[in-house]
C-alpha cells in the first residue's frame, strides 16, 4: 500500500486559510486603531479631526507595511 504524502496541504486550501486569517487580523487591527482614536478624542473632549497630512502619513505607513509583508517569503 503506497503512503500518501500529507505534508503539503491541498492546493487551494492553504490560500483560503491565509486569506481568512489575514482578513480577521486586519479587521481586529482596524477595530483596535479606531478604538484608540476614539479614546484619544474623548480624552481631549473634542471631535476627532484627521488632517490630509495625517492621512498621507498613514497611507505611506500602510504601504510600507504591505511591502514588508510581501518580502517575507523572499530568500536572503
C-alpha positions as a LaTeX table, in Angstrom:
\begin{tabular}{lrrr}
\hline
Residue & $x$ (\AA) & $y$ (\AA) & $z$ (\AA) \\
\hline
Unk1 & 0.00 & 0.00 & 0.00 \\
Unk2 & 1.65 & 3.30 & $-1.04$ \\
Unk3 & 1.99 & 6.02 & 1.55 \\
Unk4 & 0.37 & 9.32 & 0.69 \\
Unk5 & 2.38 & 12.47 & 1.29 \\
Unk6 & 0.26 & 14.63 & 3.60 \\
Unk7 & 2.99 & 17.17 & 4.32 \\
Unk8 & 1.56 & 19.59 & 1.74 \\
Unk9 & $-1.98$ & 20.91 & 2.23 \\
Unk10 & $-4.45$ & 20.89 & $-0.64$ \\
Unk11 & $-3.61$ & 23.44 & $-3.33$ \\
Unk12 & $-6.37$ & 25.98 & $-2.72$ \\
Unk13 & $-6.98$ & 25.19 & 0.95 \\
Unk14 & $-3.92$ & 26.99 & 2.34 \\
Unk15 & $-4.67$ & 30.04 & 0.21 \\
Unk16 & $-8.20$ & 30.28 & 1.58 \\
Unk17 & $-6.96$ & 29.85 & 5.13 \\
Unk18 & $-4.31$ & 32.54 & 4.65 \\
Unk19 & $-6.89$ & 34.97 & 3.25 \\
Unk20 & $-9.35$ & 34.33 & 6.09 \\
Unk21 & $-6.67$ & 34.67 & 8.78 \\
Unk22 & $-5.36$ & 37.86 & 7.14 \\
Unk23 & $-8.85$ & 39.34 & 6.92 \\
Unk24 & $-9.59$ & 38.57 & 10.57 \\
Unk25 & $-6.26$ & 40.02 & 11.73 \\
Unk26 & $-6.80$ & 43.11 & 9.56 \\
Unk27 & $-10.29$ & 43.63 & 10.96 \\
Unk28 & $-9.05$ & 43.30 & 14.54 \\
Unk29 & $-6.17$ & 45.71 & 13.96 \\
Unk30 & $-8.50$ & 48.21 & 12.28 \\
Unk31 & $-11.03$ & 47.98 & 15.11 \\
Unk32 & $-8.23$ & 48.44 & 17.65 \\
Unk33 & $-6.93$ & 51.51 & 15.83 \\
Unk34 & $-10.42$ & 53.03 & 15.68 \\
Unk35 & $-10.87$ & 52.34 & 19.40 \\
Unk36 & $-7.59$ & 54.08 & 20.23 \\
Unk37 & $-8.50$ & 57.09 & 18.09 \\
Unk38 & $-11.91$ & 57.45 & 19.71 \\
Unk39 & $-10.44$ & 57.12 & 23.19 \\
Unk40 & $-7.91$ & 59.86 & 22.41 \\
Unk41 & $-10.67$ & 62.13 & 21.11 \\
Unk42 & $-12.80$ & 61.51 & 24.21 \\
Unk43 & $-9.82$ & 62.25 & 26.44 \\
Unk44 & $-9.38$ & 65.63 & 24.75 \\
Unk45 & $-13.13$ & 66.33 & 24.97 \\
Unk46 & $-13.27$ & 67.19 & 21.28 \\
Unk47 & $-14.33$ & 65.72 & 17.98 \\
Unk48 & $-11.78$ & 63.58 & 16.17 \\
Unk49 & $-10.06$ & 65.50 & 13.38 \\
Unk50 & $-7.71$ & 63.85 & 10.92 \\
Unk51 & $-5.94$ & 66.18 & 8.51 \\
Unk52 & $-4.89$ & 65.40 & 4.95 \\
Unk53 & $-1.29$ & 65.26 & 6.14 \\
Unk54 & $-2.24$ & 62.63 & 8.74 \\
Unk55 & $-3.96$ & 60.62 & 6.02 \\
Unk56 & $-0.89$ & 60.76 & 3.78 \\
Unk57 & 1.36 & 59.67 & 6.67 \\
Unk58 & $-0.95$ & 56.77 & 7.44 \\
Unk59 & $-1.10$ & 55.75 & 3.77 \\
Unk60 & 2.69 & 55.73 & 3.44 \\
Unk61 & 2.96 & 53.70 & 6.64 \\
Unk62 & 0.44 & 51.12 & 5.39 \\
Unk63 & 2.14 & 50.78 & 2.00 \\
Unk64 & 5.48 & 50.28 & 3.76 \\
Unk65 & 3.95 & 47.59 & 5.95 \\
Unk66 & 2.43 & 45.81 & 2.94 \\
Unk67 & 5.78 & 45.96 & 1.15 \\
Unk68 & 7.48 & 44.34 & 4.13 \\
Unk69 & 4.83 & 41.61 & 4.28 \\
Unk70 & 5.27 & 40.92 & 0.55 \\
Unk71 & 9.01 & 40.47 & 1.07 \\
Unk72 & 8.62 & 37.92 & 3.90 \\
Unk73 & 8.92 & 34.89 & 1.63 \\
Unk74 & 11.97 & 36.06 & $-0.32$ \\
Unk75 & 15.35 & 34.46 & 0.26 \\
Unk76 & 18.13 & 36.40 & 1.90 \\
\hline
\end{tabular}
